C-alpha cells in the first residue's frame, strides 16, 4: 500500500510540473512582440520586488503569478485562448 501512495504522489507531481511548464501566449490589439518583451521585463522586475516585499524573495511561483497579473491589468495583454 505504501508503494501505491508513492506512485500517486509521483503522478500528481509530474502532472503539476507539466502544467507549470506550459507557456501562456499573450495578444494585444495595438502592440507587437517587441512591446511584449519590454512590458514583460518591466512586470518581471515589479513581480520580483513584490515577492521580496512579501518576504519571499526569489519565489518563482509568486513571481510568475505577479508577472501575469501585471501584464494583464497594467499593460492590458490578454492570454490567448
C-alpha positions as CSV (number, residue, x, y, z in Angstrom):
1,X,0.0,0.0,0.0
2,X,2.9,2.4,0.7
3,X,4.1,1.9,-2.9
4,X,0.7,2.9,-4.2
5,X,0.9,6.2,-2.3
6,X,4.4,6.9,-3.7
7,X,3.1,6.2,-7.3
8,X,0.1,8.5,-6.8
9,X,2.4,11.2,-5.4
10,X,4.8,10.9,-8.3
11,X,2.0,11.0,-10.8
12,X,0.5,14.2,-9.2
13,X,3.9,15.8,-9.0
14,X,4.6,15.1,-12.7
15,X,1.1,16.4,-13.7
16,X,1.6,19.6,-11.8
17,X,5.1,20.0,-13.2
18,X,3.9,19.5,-16.7
19,X,1.1,22.1,-16.3
20,X,3.6,24.6,-14.9
21,X,5.8,24.3,-18.0
22,X,3.0,25.4,-20.3
23,X,3.7,28.8,-21.8
24,X,0.9,31.3,-22.0
25,X,0.7,33.3,-25.2
26,X,-0.5,36.9,-25.0
27,X,-2.1,39.1,-27.5
28,X,-2.7,42.9,-27.6
29,X,-4.6,44.8,-30.3
30,X,-2.0,47.5,-30.8
31,X,1.3,46.2,-29.6
32,X,3.9,43.8,-31.2
33,X,6.4,41.2,-29.9
34,X,9.0,43.8,-29.0
35,X,6.4,45.7,-26.9
36,X,5.5,42.4,-25.2
37,X,9.2,41.7,-24.3
38,X,9.6,45.2,-22.9
39,X,6.3,45.0,-20.9
40,X,7.1,41.5,-19.6
41,X,10.6,42.7,-18.5
42,X,9.0,45.6,-16.5
43,X,6.4,43.3,-15.0
44,X,9.1,40.8,-14.0
45,X,11.0,43.5,-12.1
46,X,7.8,44.6,-10.4
47,X,7.0,41.0,-9.5
48,X,10.4,40.3,-8.1
49,X,10.2,43.4,-5.9
50,X,6.7,42.4,-4.8
51,X,7.9,38.9,-3.8
52,X,10.8,40.4,-1.8
53,X,8.4,42.8,-0.1
54,X,6.2,39.9,1.0
55,X,9.2,38.1,2.5
56,X,9.5,35.6,-0.4
57,X,12.5,36.8,-2.5
58,X,13.0,34.6,-5.5
59,X,9.8,32.7,-5.0
60,X,9.2,31.5,-8.6
61,X,5.5,30.8,-8.2
62,X,4.8,34.2,-6.8
63,X,6.9,36.0,-9.4
64,X,5.2,34.1,-12.3
65,X,1.7,35.0,-11.0
66,X,2.5,38.6,-10.3
67,X,4.1,38.9,-13.7
68,X,0.9,37.6,-15.4
69,X,-1.2,39.9,-13.3
70,X,0.9,42.9,-14.2
71,X,0.8,42.0,-18.0
72,X,-3.0,41.6,-17.9
73,X,-4.0,44.5,-15.7
74,X,-1.3,47.1,-16.1
75,X,-0.4,46.7,-19.7
76,X,-3.7,45.1,-21.0
77,X,-2.2,42.0,-22.6
78,X,-4.7,39.2,-22.9
79,X,-3.9,35.5,-22.6
80,X,-4.6,33.6,-25.8
81,X,-7.4,31.0,-25.6
